Structures are given as structure tokens and as C-alpha cells.
Amino acid sequence: MYCIVDIETTGNGIKGNKITEISIFKHDGHEIVDEYTSLVNPECEIPYFITRLTGIDGDMVRDAPTIAQIADDILAFTSDTIFVAHSVNFDYNIIKNELRALGREFSRKKLCTVRLSRKLLPGYHSYSLGKLCSALNLPLKDRHRARGDAHATTLLFEKLLHREGAEKVFKTFLNARSQEATLPAALPIESFEKLPAKPGVYYFKDGKGEILYVGKAINIKKRVLGHFYDKATKEVHLCRETAEIDFELSGSELLALLMESAAIKQHYPPFNRAQKKNIVPYAIFSYEDRKGILHLGFNKAKIAPKPLLIFYSPTDCRLFLEEVCQTYELCPKYCHLQEAVDQCSHFRLQSCKGICREKEETVDYNERVRKAITFILQKPKDLIIKEKGRKYGEDAFILIRDGNYSGYGFVEGDTPICYLEDIEPYLTPQKNTLECQRIVQSYLHKAGNELITIKLEQSALLS
């Protein structure tokens, strides 16, 4: 027994979305045997754009039952049936969330008429309910009302039931181990199955091949699956528009981060937000106070006098300064790691020799500050960062020249690399964006001594 369902709601997401109308047609596999349709009072305002789309406004639902009042009816009517809908995950999860909020559990096997149609009715340009009904000459009345859409979905479902090979396809889709019900309605399962469980970047694309979202992952397949299970409104919208997923292997997380950043800057996908914000650079600087004591401090680069070193995260900047303070036995107060204190009392940094308590000569303290400044200014400018390749026997590298990110490349592990010129044929040049600088710099601070320094004339061996 099947229940073909359609709902109208207060919005397009999952969380916080409220049902305004529900219609269910019970079908025995041959014909409609029962129907349940009702307006629902969402107990909240219905947005104007929803009213324009559905025609349902506050006046229509004011005297309608709430979801709490019809919960028993929905549970009883759909009991021991298979839940069917066009883009089933949307309708199913809305109903499940509404009932869960009432302390009621809702669990049914699911079938999606979009995915069934793609399998049993291949070759159509669009699998939206309206376009399919038009192409198949199925009547669709009262579009964007629950009963009209549910009835049209029922007619489509009947057509699918009688297609050649339908029984096998239905059984496959109902298999508990099948991922068909989890995937976005417009995404062919083949597109998901080709994804590797390896590091890299992935691209969500729409039906026209336009990139909707770029992401990075250590395990591409696992991360992509996480998008499908995420019920945040943004993720629901993304999955509903996704018709294809592509990927590129990176071999490592660092390279995946850099490749992701470059792809976002190139394609500017509508569902990427994080790297569209302006990055605020921070700088470490030095100055001498009226007592002749040398200070180290950090602030936004645009207001920092004569920056010694630029960072692209205040956290990275502070952590680096803490490391310098500890290494050169400096005072947290005079490194601006403690503000508005007479004497330092840092919970982690215990290296101060007493300059803040007048127990150390200024000349001795300043000498260590100058050594710290020399260290900061003499950070290596030319680097090759060696990373794991995309496959066995391959190495990846990231090239830093004159302190700037220049690009990345892949070489076979036995390739002789003796000079900088040996690397260039394998190099994929990249723009040195602020985001890339932040990624590389963060890695350098965490990597410690596991870096390979090069000179312009001659390169250290990668192996």
C-alpha cells in the first residue's frame, strides 16, 4: 500500500518550516482507495511570497486544525504504507520534524517519483512535476496546492508502476541499503558512486552544469554524503538544485584547501559564503616606550606601524607572538599579550625575567627583543612544501617564492629535482590571494621543521 503525499509550507527549508496544507492519496498499486486532505494552521505568519505562490494566506488557515490536532490522523492514515512524493525527502522530513516536535515518531519507507522518473522515464530535459506532467499529458490542476500536486503525483506514480522493469526498480529503491532515497532527487546515483574516499575538492553542479558549490574534504565521498543528511535550509536548497557532482583529487588536506580557495575565487559559486568575506590582515610590530623598553605587539595591519610580519588571522598572530615571547624569554605585558596589568601573570607564559617588576635591566631585556625581531624578519622566503600525492609513487609540492604562494604541482617520486627550474614544468601557477596566504601561513606555523628550504639557484631534493 502506498500513500502519495504533497504538502504546502511556510517556506522552502526544513528546520522551522511549518505545514499549511497536506494531501494524501492512499493507493493499493492499482487505484486510489482513500484520500486525506486538510488545511493546517501553522500558528505563525505565512510569508507574502508563499501566499503569492500557493494562494494560502492567514485568513484561510485561521480556523484550520493545527498539526497537533491532526497528528493522529496522519499517523493512522499512513500506517503500514510506503511514503511517496515528488522530491520525497522534502515532504517526508517536514512531516517528520513537525511530528517529532510533538513527541511523535514518524518512520516510513520512502519512494521518490523524481528519482523513479529519471530511472524509468529517461531522456527528459526536466523532471519537475509541472514539466513532467506537460510532457506526459497528465492533467495538473490547482498547481502549488497540496491536493492538486498530490493528485498529479499519483497519476505520475501510476504511470511509473506500469513501466517495463518497474518492479525491479521499485524493489531496488526500497532496499534498506540503497542510497537512492538519500540522494538529491535530480542527482543520478552514478554521479555519487564515482566519488572517491580520498582527499580533494568536489563541485556541486546544477542541470546546466553551472557550479553551485565548491567544497574540500579528506574523504570526498563521506563529506558529500554529509551534505545530503544535513537538514539546514542552505543544504536543502543546495541539494534540491544539484544534478551532478564532479571532483579533483589533491592527495592532502593542505592542497585541497588551496584548490578549493582557487575554485571559489574563479567560479564564485552561489552557495559558498565563507571565502567571499574580506580577510583582515594583522601585523606584529615593535616600538620603544618612554622608559626605553622595546615592545612587541599586534594589531590590524592598516594601523600597525612598520609591520614586521603579516598574518591573516588574529589567532595565528597571537599564537606566533606567544611562541616568540616564550622562546626569547620576553614579558607578556610588553608583548601586549596581557593588557592593563602592572605586572605580567600569564597563565601559560612564565618566561619573564622581571622587566615588568624592575628586576631586570632594560638593556638586557631589549637585547632579547632585538634577537626576536631579527628572527621574525629572517623567516625563510623561498620554500617547497612536500605533500602526499594523489596516487602511490607520486609527490605533491607547493611552491613559495619570495614569500608568496606561487602554485602547486605533482611529480613522480623518482623524478630528479635538483634545481628550481626542474620544478617549473610541473607547476600549476596560482594567484597569491589573501586566503591562500592565510592557508599557507597557518600551515607553516604548524609544520615546524618539516619544511624544505630552497635557494633560487638550487633546490633541495624533494625525496
N, C-alpha and C positions, 0 to 999 in steps of 0.2 A: 504494500500500500504506500502511496506517495502523497505528500502534501506540497502543492506548488504555492509558493508564498511570495508576496510583494508587500513592502511597507513604504510609507512616506514618513519623512522625519523632519526635524527642525534644522538639519544641516547635512554636511557631506562626510563628516568624520565618524569615528566610533565612540570615543570617550566623550561623555556628556551629551551625546546626541539622543534626542527623545522622539519616540514614535508618535505620529499624529494620525496615522491610518494604517490598518492592517487588513489584508485579504488573503484567505487561504482556500484553495480548491483541493479537496480530497479526491484522489484518483486511484482506481484499482488496477491500472495498467491497461484498461480497455476504454473506460469512460469516467466522467466526473460523477462521483457518488454523493458528494456533500459540499457545502460551502459555508465559510465563516468570514464575514466582513464587518468591520466596525471602525468608525472614527475613534480617536483616542485623545483624551485631554492630556497634553504633555506637562501641564502645570507650570508652564513657562511661556515666554513670549515667542511667537513664530516670526522669524526674520522676514522682512519685506520681500527679499529676493526669492525666498521659498514660496511665499504666497503667490508671487507672480508666476512661478513655475507650476505649482500644483493647484492653485485656486483655493487652498485651505488657509483660512485665517482664524484669528482668535474667536470670533463670533461663532464659527461653525463648530468648534470643539468645546465651547464653554460648558455645554450640558452633556458632553460625551463622557463615557466612563473613563477612568484613569487606568493605567496599565495594571495597577494593583487590583482593580475591580474585575479585570478580565483575565488575570494571570491563570486562574484555574481553567478557564475556557480554552486558552491557548495550549496549556499543557495537556489537557484531556483530548483536544481535537487532533493534536499532532502525535499523540502517544502511539508507539509501535508503528511509526511511519518513517519514510525516508524524506528528509527535508530537501526540497528542490527550489532553486531560484536562479534568476539571471544574475551572474556575479554573486554567487551564493555566500561568499564569506562576509560580504557587507551586511546583508539582511540577517544572516544567522548570528553574527556577532553582536549586532544591535539588540536583537531579541534576547540573546543570552545575557548580555550586560544588564539590560533592563530587569530581567527576572532575577539575576544574581543580586542586584541592589535590594531586592525584596526578600532575599534569603532563600530564593528558589533556584534549584539547579535545573539546567536545560541542556540535554545532550542527545543529539540525533545524528544518524548517518546523513551525509550530505551528497548532493549531486548539483553540479553547476551546468546550466544549459548553454553558457558561453563556451566552456571547455568541451562539452559534448558536441556542440555545433561545429567547433573547429576540427574535431576528430571525424565526425560523421558527415559533415557538410563542408568539406574543404573548398578553398578557392574563392571565398567571398572577400570583398575588399574590406568590409566592416562587419563586426559581429555584435554591434549594438542591437538592442531589442527592436528599435524602430526600423533600422536598416534591414535587418533580417526579415522582419515581417513584410516589409515592402518587397524585398527580393523574392520571397516565397509565397506572395499573395495571401498572407494571413491577415485577417481583419484585426485592427488595433484601434479600439475606441477608448475614449477618456484617457489619453496618454498622460502620464505622470500622476495618475490617480491609482491607488492600490488595486482596486478591483479590475480596472481596465488593463493594467500591466500584468496582473496575475493571470487574467483570463488569456491574454495573448501569449504569455509564457507557457500556459497549459496547452494551447494549440501547437506551439513550437515543440513542446515536450512530446506530444502525441506523434508528431511527425518524426521526431528522433527515435521514438520507440519502434517505429516500423522500418527504419533504415536497415539496409543489409549490414550485418556484423554488429548490430546494436547490442545484442545480448552479451557478447564478449566484451565490448567496450564498457557497458554498464557494470559488469562484474569487476573489471579492472579498476574502474573509478571508485567502486565501493570497497575495494580491498583495503583493509585497515593499514597495510604497509604502503599503500600507494600515496605518492605525494601530490596527486592531481588536485585534491581539494585544498591543499595548502598554497599552491602556486597562484600568482595573479591570473585572472581569467583570460587575459589576452596573450599570455606567455606560453609558447609551446614547451612541452616538457623536455624536448630535445635540447632546447636552449639552456635549460637549467642543468641537465645531466652532463653536458660537456664541460661544466665548470670544474677546475681542478682544486684539490685541497692543498694549495701551495700559496706562497706569498705573491702579492701582485696588486694590480688595480683592476677594478671592474666598472663597466659602463651600463647603466640602465638606459634603454632607448625606447622611444615610442614607435607607433606603427609606421611612421615616415622615416625612421632611422635617426631622428634627432636625439641627441644626448640629453637625458633628463637629470641624471645624477652620476657623479663620479665618486667612488669610494676606494679605500685601500684596506688590505687585510693580510694577516699572516696565513690564514686559511680562507681562501676566496669563497669556496662553496658554503662553508659553515657561516660566514658573515652574511652572505647573500640570503641564506635561509632565515637568518635573524631578522632581516627586513620584513619577510613575509609573516612572521609571527608577531611583529611589533604592531600594536593597535593604536599608536599615536596618530593623530589626524594627518600629519605630514606624511607618515609612512603609508597610510591607507590611500591617500591621494596618489602618491608615487606608484604604488603597486597597481592601482587601477589603470594607470596610463602606460605601464610597462608592457612592451610587446617583444622585446629582445634584450638579451644580456650578453655583452662582449667582455673580453678581459685581455690583460697583458701580464705576463709573469715578470717578477722583479728579482727573485732569489733571496731578498732580505727585506726587513721592515723599513730600514733607512731608505733604500732605493724606492720602495713602494710609496713612502711619504713624499719623496721628491717628484716621482712620476705623477702622483695624484695632484700635487700642487700645480705642476705644469699643465696638466689636462684641465684643471678648473680655470686657470688663467686663460687658456686657449679657447675653451668652449663656453665658459660662463654658464653652466647648467642651472636651470631654474630652481632645482631642489637642493642645491648646495648653498649654504649660508656662511659657514664658519670662516672660510678664507676670502670672503668678499668684504670683510671688515678691514678698516685701515689698521696697520700694525704701528704701535707707538714705540719707537726706539728709546732705549735707556742707555745711559753712559756712566762710566766710572771716571771721576775727575779728582784733581788734587788742588789744595790751596793751603796757604800759611795763615794762621790766625795772629792776633795782636801779640800773643805771648811767644810767637816764633815757632809754634808747634805745627808740623805738617799734618794735614788731614787728608784722608781718602773718603770719598762719598759717592753717592749715585743719585741720579735724578733723570727726568726726561731729557733726552739728548738735546732738544732745542733750547733748553735753558741751562744746560751744563757747560761751564767754562772750560775750554780746551780739553775735550774728551780724550781719555787715554785708551778706552776700549768701548765699543758699542755692543749692546745686547738687544735682543728683540723680545724679551720677556723680563718683567721686573723680578720674577722669581729666580730666573737664571742669573741675573745681575747680582742679586743679593747673595745667592749661594756661592758665586765665584768670589765675591768680596769677603765672605766669611772664610773661605778657604785661604785666601791671601792673608787675612788677619791672623788666622791660626798658624800658618806656615812661617810668617815673619814676626810672630810674637808681638802683634800690634794691639792697640787698645780698641775694643768695640765702640767705646764712646767716640773716639777720634776717627773711627771708620764709619761713623753715622749708622751703626748697627744697633745702637741704643740712643734714644733721643731724650732730652730733658732730664738727664741724671747728672749728679755731681761727680759720681764715681761709677765705673763700669761694674756690672754684676750680671753679665750674660750667662744664661743657663747652660750654654754649650761651650762657649769660648772662654777658656780660663788661662789664656796665654799672656795677658797683660803683665808687664813688669813693674807697673806702678806709676806710669806717667800721669795718670788722672788723679793720683794721690800724692803727687810731688815727691815720689820716692825714686824717680829715675831722672837723669839729666836729659834735657831737651835734645842736646846734640847727639846723644846715643840713640834716642828714640827716632830722631829724624834720619839717622843713618840707615836704620832698618826700613823706614818708609821709602827712602830713595832706592834701596835694593828692590823693594816690592814694585815700585814704579818701573824700574828697569826690566824686571821680569814681565810685567804687564805689556810693556812696549815691545818686548822682543819675542812675542808669541810667533811661532812659525807662520810664514806667509804662503808657502808652497807645499801642498800635501797631496798624496794619493791615499785615499781610504780604500782599503781592500775589503770586499764583502763576498759572501757566498753567491755563486752563480745560479742560473735558472735550472741547470741540469748538472749531472755528475761530470766532473772534469773541467768545469767552467768556473772562471772567476769573474766577479763584477768589480768595477772600480768607480770611484767618484773623484774627480779632479778639482783641486782648489789651486788657483793660480793668482799670485799677488793678493792673497787673502779673499778672493772672490770665487764663488762656485761657478765652474766652467761647464760642467756636464758630467755624463756618466757613460760607461761602455761595458762590453762583455768581451772577454778573451779566453781562449782555451788555456788550461792550466799550464801546459808545457810551452806556451808561446814565449820566446826570449824577449824580455823587456829590459833594456839596458839604458836607453836614452828617452828623454821626454818625447822625442819625435816618434819613437816606437809606439807610443800610446795613441797618438792623434788619429791614425786610421780607424781606430776602434771607437773613437769618442763621438758621442751624440751631443753636440753643443746645446746648452740650455741657458735661458736668461737667469741672471743673478737677481732674482726678486727678493723683496724683504722677507717673504715667507720662506723661501729656500735658504736664505741666510740664517733665519731663526732655526730651521730644522738642522742644518749642518752645524751651527754653533752649539746647539744643545747636545748634539751627538759628540762633538769634540770634547766638551767639558765632562761628559760621562765616560768617554772611551779611555781616558788616561793615557797610558804609554803604548797602547796598541795601535799606534798610528805610524805610517811610513812617510818620513820626510824626504823631499826631493830637492835637488838643486836644478836650476834652469838648464845647466849644461848636461847633467847626468842624473838618471833616475835610479833609485834603489830598486832592487828586484821585487816583483810582486810575490813571487813564491818564497 
